[in-house]
Amino acid sequence: MSKVIVIGGGPSGMMAALTASKNGHEVTLVERNEELGKKLKLTGGGRCNVTNNRYIDEFFDKVVTNKKFLYSAFYSFTNEDLLNFLTESNLEYKVEEDNDYKVYTKSDKATELIHTFKELLLNNNIKIMYNSKVVDLIINENNKIEGVVLENGTKVLGDKVIISTGGHSHSKTGSDGSMHKILKKHGHTIARPYPALSPLKIKEDWTRRLQGISFKKVELSCKIKKKKISKIGDLLFAHFGITGPVVLIMSSYINKILDNEEVELNLDILPDISREEISKIIRENPNKNIANNLKSILPLNYLKEILDLLSLSETKPNELTKENENKIIDYIKNIKLTTNSTLGIQVSMVTSGGVSVKEINSSTMESKVIKDLYFTGEVVDVDAETGGYNLQIAFSTGYLAGISIE
């Protein structure tokens, strides 16, 4: 039996603590906040997007950074395993097949999942230390970890330590990146943190007038090093630019590029309707105004803005030139937007960056630099698209670290 210290009471930390305890180890969970799962409460807009119900093989295409590193973790504890775990823990869930197969708690409350984990932790005799921030690691001359140092000077000793402290996003919840500084001091390489799953700022001023207008299942694309990246999903115009699931996903693919240059985005708000079909609709009733003809497929407030922008508000279809018709269709099928930055790491859903995967054994989650030190979740340089994939990474890596403890 080993004495195991888990730092961080988020999803990966709670899963790691629980798994290690079930394997017969004495576990202490050290949490810097007054409660567990503080950041978990924010997932899925508070509804808690626990995982996704696609086949586990499909998860790898949804991982943005270091997908190969996650093979052992995903297959050691799949999304099916997670759902069975929830069922065995008497927590009901639902699959929203019309919402990209996202899985939520049946109650739509993240607090229910946190409460379930807390009960399991207590029932498995796991000691939870609240309001306890770790400020250093205790490492002996043989480069083996022996415990942690708390902010108040207290030393907590153990045979194994699992670090589950998250990244840099939403620092008020506790994931402020301070553990990355400690790990760097002790020899680990930390991949620079970037905001992932973040809204995007847009340069074009005319988009400000579209604030509050939303679209379902748009296609957002761009070219990076001559390779086209294209994503489908919902989008919302905001005072700073654009947000919504498809924007958050795109941000994870371009966040590093935005450091040095702007990125041109192409937006098709009606990907399932061709230019020819739109042309027919524009000219359907030649004596009505263009907005009236198009309002069956587009929001009227959006139409008014783009027609004003093109000085075509008063133009009837029978007065419309082919050149101006193409301009209208371009503002539907080929909108060019320029982004120069994300909205920042504080509002991003997850962090891209963290402990280098080259310094972690992917089969056990153990450090290759410091013996008996393990990592889980967002503290590692892995991130995925929105849709429950990042939480699955947390649960899978937490489980793998927990079962790897000897």
N, C-alpha and C positions, 0 to 999 in steps of 0.2 A: 504493500500500500504506500502510495506517495502522498505527500502534502502538496496540494495544488492551489496556486493562487491565480485567480482569474481577474484581470483588471478591465473593468467596463461592463456595465449591466444592460447593454443593448441586446439585440436579437442574437448576434453571434456569441457574445459573452455568456448569455443565459443558457444557450444551447450547449456551449462548451462545458460550462460548469455542471449542467445536468448530466451530460454524457459521461464526463469524468467520474462523477459521483456514482452513477449507476454501474460503473466498472470497478467500484470498490475503493475509490480514493477519497481522502479527506479533502474537502474543497472549501475554500474561502473566496467569496466574490466581493471584490473591492469596487465600490461605486462612488464617484465623486459628488453626485447629486443626492438629494433627499429622497429620491424615488428611482425605480427601475424604468427603463424604456422611455426616457424623456423624448428622445428624437423619434422613436418608433411611433409615438402619438401623431406625428405629422404625416406619416406615410399615407399615400392614397387620399390626401386631403382630409386625413383623420379617419377615413374609412378602413384603412389598413389593407393594402394590396399585398397579401401574404406571399403569393407566388403566382405562377402562371400554369394553366392546365395543358399546355402543349406537350408533345413528347420531349423527354429530356434531351434527346439528340438535337432538337431544334434550338435549344438554349444557347449553344455555342455561337450560332449566327447572330445572337442578340448581345453577345459580349463584345464590348468595344476595345478593351485593353487587356492583353495577355490571356486570351481564351484558352490556349493550350495548357496553361498552368492549372486550369480548373477541372481538367478531366477527372482526376482522382476524387476531388471533392464532390463534383456533381454526381458521379456514379456511386460514391460511397453513401450518399444521402440524397436521393432524387426528390423531385417535387412530389412524386407518388408516395415516397416514404414520409415526407413532411405532412401530407394530407392524412395518411394513416395515423401518424403521430397525433395530429389534432383530433381525429375521431376517437382515438384511445384516451385522449385527455378530456373527452366530453365537450369539445369546442366545435360548434357547428360552423360550417363554411358554405359558400355558394360560388358557383362558377358562372361568370357572365360571358357566355359564348358570343354574344353580339358586341362585346366590348373587348375584343382581342384575347378572349379566354382568360381574362384576369380572375384571380381568386381573392375573395374578400371574406372577412368574418360575416356570418349570417346577420349579425346585429349591426353591421357597418360601423363597429367601434373598435379602434385599436386598443382601447383600455381593457377590453375583454380578453384579448390575447396576452397582454401584460399581466393581468390578474391570474390567468391560467398558469403562466410560467412561474409567477411568484409562488403560487401554491405548490407547484411541483418542486421548486427549489427548497422550500421549507419542509415539505414532506420527505425530501431526500437528505435532510439534515445538513444542508449547505448553509454555512455561516455567511450572512450578508453584512458587510460593513458600509453603512451609508455616510455621506458627507466626508469621504476619505479620498483625497486627491494624492495620487502617486507622483512624486517629484524626482525619483531616481531609482535605479536598479542596483541591487547588491550582486556584484560579480567577483568571483574569487580569482586567484592567480592562475588557475587552470582554465580560465574563460568559461566557467560554469556559473549559471545564475543560482543564487541562494536566497533571494527574497527581494523585497521592495522597501523603499523609504517613503513615508507619508509626509504631507506638508507640515504636520505638527511635530515631526521628528521621530515618530514611532516607526520601528522597523518590524515588518511582517515577514517572517522567515518561512521558506518552503523549498521543496525539492524541484518543483516544476512551476513555471510561470507562463500563463497564456495571456497575451496582450490583445484586447478587443476594444480599443479605445476610439475607433472611428477615424475619420479624416479631419477636414477643416470646415466643412459646411455646417451652418447653423451652430456657431460656436457657443451661443447661449445655452444650448442643450448639453454642453460639456465636450463636444468633439472640436476642440480648438487647435489641434495639431501639436500640442505641447509634448506628447509622447514621441513624435517624430524627432524633435530636437534631442530628447534624451537618448533615443536609439542611435542617432547620428554621432552623438558624443561617444557612444560605446562601440563604434565601428561599423554600424550598418549604413548602407547607401539608401538614401531617400530620394525617390523620383519626385521631381518638382510637382507640387499640387496645383491642379487646374480645376476650375469649376466645371462640373459635368451635370447634364440635365438642368440647364439654366435657360431662362428667357434671353432673347437677343435684342440688343439695341439696333435700331435701324436709322440710317442717315437721312433718308428721304423725308422731308418735312410734311409732304402731303399725307403721309400715313397717320400723322397725329389726329387728323380729322376723322379717322376711322375708328377711334377709340371705342371699345365696347362691341364692335361688330365681330361676329364669330362665324366660322365655316366648318362644316363636317367633311372629313375625308378629303382633304386637299392633298396635292402632291408638291412637296418642297424638295428642291434639288440644287446641287452645285457641282462644280468640277474642281477636284483637288488633284494636282499633278496629272492632268488629262484623264483622270478617272471620274466618272459620274457617280455621285452619291445621291440616291433618291429615296425619300421616305413618304409614307402616306399616313395621314392622321388629322386630328382636329387642330384648328388654329384660331387664335384670338388676337385682334389688334389692340394694342395698349398705348398709353401716352408716351412710353419710351421706345416702342417698337412692336415686337410680336412675341407671343407666348402660346402655350397649349402643348399637348403631347408631342406633335410632330416637330415643333420648334425645340423642345427640350432634347429630343433624340438627336436632332441635327447638331445642336450645340456640342454634344459629346464627340462628334467627329471633326469639328472644326476649331475646338477651343485652343489647341496649341498653335494653329496657324494664325489665329486672330492676335496672337502675341506680336507678330511682325508685320502683318498686312491685313487689308480688308478682304472680305469674301463676298462675291456676288452670288446672290440666291435667285433662283427662278421659282416662281409660285404659280401653280395652275390650280385655281379654286374649283374648277369643274373638270377633273381628269377623265370622267366617264362620258363627257359630251364633247363631240368633235367641233372644230372651228366651223365646218360646213353646217352642222346642226344649229349652232348659235347664229350663224348668218341667216338661216331660214327664220328663226324665231324673231330676230331683229326686224325683219321685213314682213312678218306675218300679217300685221294689220297696218297698211301703209299710212292710214290717216290718224292713227294713234301715235302718241310720242314713244320714243325708244324705250324709256324706263317702263312704261306700261306693258310693252311687249315682252320685256325681259324679266319682269317681276315674278313670273311663274317659276323661274330657275335661280333667281338671285335676290338677296334682300334689297328692298327699295332704297334704304338709307345708303347702301353701298353704291347702287346705281346712280343715285343723285350726286354723290361725291365724284365719281369718275367722269360722269357727263359734264359736271361743272368744270372739272379739271381740264377737260378737252374742249370746253366751250361749245358743247353740243346739246345742252339742256333743252333748247327750244327747237332743235332740228327734228323734223319728221322723217320717218324711214324713206319716203319717196323723194326726199331732198338730200339724202345721205350719199356721199361719194364712197366709192370702194376703198379709197385710202383712209377715210375717216372710220369706215366700218372696221377695217383691219386694226386701227388704233383702239377701238372699243374692245375688240376681241382680244387684243394683246393685254389689256387690263383685266382680262378674265383668264386667259390661257397662258400668258407669258409675261407675268409681272416681274420686273427686275427690281430687286431690293439689295441694298448694300449694308452689310453688317460690319461694324468695326470693333465690337466687343460683346461679351456676354454681360449679364446684369451683375455678375460678381459671385465670388465663392460663398459669400454669406447667405445668398438666397438660392444657391444651387442645391438640388436635391441630394447629390452625392459629390464626392471628391474623386477626381482622376489623379493618380499619383500616390505615393506612399512607399512603404518598404519594398525594395527591389525584389522581384520574384526570383531573380538569379541567386539570391541569398537565402531562399526558403526551400526546403524539401517539399515538393508538391504532393508527395505521397503521405506526408505526416503533418505538414504545416510547421515543422520544427526549423528553427534558425540554423543556417550553416555557419554562422559567425559565433554565436553564443550557445553553448550546450544547454539543453533542457528549457530553452525559451521557444515559445510557440506564438503564432500569429493567426488571427481570424478577421474576416470581414473587411471593412473599409480602410483599416489601417494599412492594408496591403495595396500594391499598385494594380488593382483590378477594378473595372467598372463596366456596367452594362446599360442597355437601353431601359427606358421606363416600361413598366408592365408586370412588375413583380420579380424581375430577374435579379435585381440587386439584393432584395431580401432573401431570395433563394441562395445567392452566393454567401450571404451572412450565415444562414442556417447550415448550409453544406460544409463550409469551412469550419464553423464552430463544432459541428458534429465530428468532422475528421480529426481536428486537434484533440477533442475530448477522448476519442477512442484510441488515439495514438499514444496516450500517456501510459507509461509502464510503471 
